[in-house]
């Protein structure tokens, strides 16, 4: 099976160089770098490494870049890779093999923080595994910030994965549709995951496929633009999927996220993002029928229960302790 690597990229040429170097040991049929108007040497580095480059000319966002890459790919499988990841030997073969063996539509592996790349130790820190989402329309990258342990070493079916480093059957995008470019960057993979779950398309988590992630290397985790975009897209996600769902979890979940933004000195960006999201959401059309609303409620309820179960084993962060306390769980 041929697999295409699709890499959305914007500046930070040194990150792209490191990623492309690790791809040499993987069996990719094609490597596609979609450049969002970089002003450094990124395009030249990608071409020198033998990648096909799609130049968008400006920063169109993660979702648009991924969509253009998928449209250009000619492979049965698509690997979507952030520019700030590096892959362990055998990552691609292991992940695609696990997905095919378990008849999954997509798959992700264990992603470790890149402070100690290429060295697995008992003190390795998880960057992410798979995702879950709460009734508050806020997602958890399961295990993020926790020490690596047996809890994260179990292969299992999953509902949602981050697009930091994951593989997808090409046919999935043909059936579910492309990423929603209204999200620009951030939470577009959560929206896509919800659409997959509603369509009955499940995934697989395979911890033996390891990648390392620097995390928010381009802008920073609590950069004002990042906070504004996430706050905005939380509103869009709620408007698109959570209409008719209980309101208190949504209010509690997103207000608590605002408290986190305040603690990082980003309350202004959070408010601007929410206002922008409310303005945009008013123009979003479409209704959710009762059958889809009931299906979503079941999916999200089960996902929230999994957040609570995993959190109790690994240790709940402040946000989730407060959230579950407010919901009296």
ChimeraX attribute file (.defattr): number of C-alpha atoms within 10 A of each C-alpha:
attribute: neighborCount
match mode: 1-to-1
recipient: residues
	/A:1	10
	/A:2	12
	/A:3	25
	/A:4	24
	/A:5	26
	/A:6	28
	/A:7	28
	/A:8	25
	/A:9	28
	/A:10	25
	/A:11	18
	/A:12	17
	/A:13	19
	/A:14	14
	/A:15	19
	/A:16	25
	/A:17	17
	/A:18	15
	/A:19	18
	/A:20	22
	/A:21	13
	/A:22	14
	/A:23	19
	/A:24	11
	/A:25	14
	/A:26	16
	/A:27	15
	/A:28	19
	/A:29	15
	/A:30	17
	/A:31	22
	/A:32	24
	/A:33	28
	/A:34	28
	/A:35	25
	/A:36	21
	/A:37	17
	/A:38	18
	/A:39	14
	/A:40	13
	/A:41	13
	/A:42	23
	/A:43	25
	/A:44	12
	/A:45	16
	/A:46	21
	/A:47	13
	/A:48	11
	/A:49	15
	/A:50	12
	/A:51	20
	/A:52	19
	/A:53	18
	/A:54	17
	/A:55	16
	/A:56	15
	/A:57	11
	/A:58	12
	/A:59	15
	/A:60	16
	/A:61	18
	/A:62	23
	/A:63	22
	/A:64	23
	/A:65	27
	/A:66	24
	/A:67	20
	/A:68	19
	/A:69	26
	/A:70	23
	/A:71	11
	/A:72	15
	/A:73	21
	/A:74	15
	/A:75	18
	/A:76	14
	/A:77	24
	/A:78	27
	/A:79	28
	/A:80	22
	/A:81	22
	/A:82	24
	/A:83	29
	/A:84	24
	/A:85	25
	/A:86	27
	/A:87	25
	/A:88	18
	/A:89	17
	/A:90	14
	/A:91	25
	/A:92	24
	/A:93	14
	/A:94	16
	/A:95	25
	/A:96	28
	/A:97	15
	/A:98	22
	/A:99	22
	/A:100	14
	/A:101	9
	/A:102	14
	/A:103	12
	/A:104	19
	/A:105	21
	/A:106	29
	/A:107	32
	/A:108	34
	/A:109	28
	/A:110	24
	/A:111	26
	/A:112	29
	/A:113	19
	/A:114	20
	/A:115	12
	/A:116	13
	/A:117	17
	/A:118	15
	/A:119	11
	/A:120	12
	/A:121	9
	/A:122	9
	/A:123	11
	/A:124	19
	/A:125	21
	/A:126	23
	/A:127	23
	/A:128	27
	/A:129	25
	/A:130	29
	/A:131	22
	/A:132	24
	/A:133	25
	/A:134	23
	/A:135	26
	/A:136	24
	/A:137	21
	/A:138	20
	/A:139	19
	/A:140	17
	/A:141	18
	/A:142	23
	/A:143	27
	/A:144	19
	/A:145	15
	/A:146	19
	/A:147	17
	/A:148	21
	/A:149	15
	/A:150	7
	/A:151	11
	/A:152	23
	/A:153	15
	/A:154	12
	/A:155	13
	/A:156	13
	/A:157	16
	/A:158	21
	/A:159	23
	/A:160	31
	/A:161	27
	/A:162	23
	/A:163	22
	/A:164	22
	/A:165	29
	/A:166	26
	/A:167	28
	/A:168	22
	/A:169	20
	/A:170	21
	/A:171	13
	/A:172	16
	/A:173	17
	/A:174	9
	/A:175	11
	/A:176	16
	/A:177	13
	/A:178	18
	/A:179	21
	/A:180	16
	/A:181	16
	/A:182	14
	/A:183	23
	/A:184	18
	/A:185	19
	/A:186	19
	/A:187	24
	/A:188	21
	/A:189	21
	/A:190	22
	/A:191	21
	/A:192	21
	/A:193	25
	/A:194	20
	/A:195	17
	/A:196	22
	/A:197	19
	/A:198	17
	/A:199	13
	/A:200	11
	/A:201	19
	/A:202	18
	/A:203	26
	/A:204	27
	/A:205	28
	/A:206	26
	/A:207	20
	/A:208	18
	/A:209	23
	/A:210	24
	/A:211	26
	/A:212	25
	/A:213	23
	/A:214	19
	/A:215	18
	/A:216	13
	/A:217	14
	/A:218	15
	/A:219	11
	/A:220	12
	/A:221	12
	/A:222	16
	/A:223	15
	/A:224	20
	/A:225	16
	/A:226	20
	/A:227	26
	/A:228	24
	/A:229	22
	/A:230	22
	/A:231	26
	/A:232	27
	/A:233	27
	/A:234	26
	/A:235	23
	/A:236	26
	/A:237	21
	/A:238	20
	/A:239	21
	/A:240	16
	/A:241	19
	/A:242	21
	/A:243	13
	/A:244	14
	/A:245	16
	/A:246	12
	/A:247	12
	/A:248	12
	/A:249	19
	/A:250	20
	/A:251	13
	/A:252	18
	/A:253	23
	/A:254	19
	/A:255	15
	/A:256	18
	/A:257	19
	/A:258	21
	/A:259	15
	/A:260	17
	/A:261	21
	/A:262	14
	/A:263	10
	/A:264	13
	/A:265	14
	/A:266	20
	/A:267	18
	/A:268	15
	/A:269	24
	/A:270	27
	/A:271	17
	/A:272	17
	/A:273	24
	/A:274	23
	/A:275	16
	/A:276	18
	/A:277	24
	/A:278	17
	/A:279	14
	/A:280	16
	/A:281	18
	/A:282	10
	/A:283	8
	/A:284	12
	/A:285	8
	/A:286	8
	/A:287	11
	/A:288	13
	/A:289	9
	/A:290	10
	/A:291	9
	/A:292	13
	/A:293	18
	/A:294	13
	/A:295	14
	/A:296	20
	/A:297	18
	/A:298	12
	/A:299	19
	/A:300	20
	/A:301	15
	/A:302	15
	/A:303	22
	/A:304	21
	/A:305	16
	/A:306	16
	/A:307	22
	/A:308	18
	/A:309	13
	/A:310	16
	/A:311	16
	/A:312	12
	/A:313	9
	/A:314	17
	/A:315	14
	/A:316	18
	/A:317	14
	/A:318	10
	/A:319	14
	/A:320	18
	/A:321	16
	/A:322	15
	/A:323	21
	/A:324	16
	/A:325	10
	/A:326	13
	/A:327	12
	/A:328	7
	/A:329	9
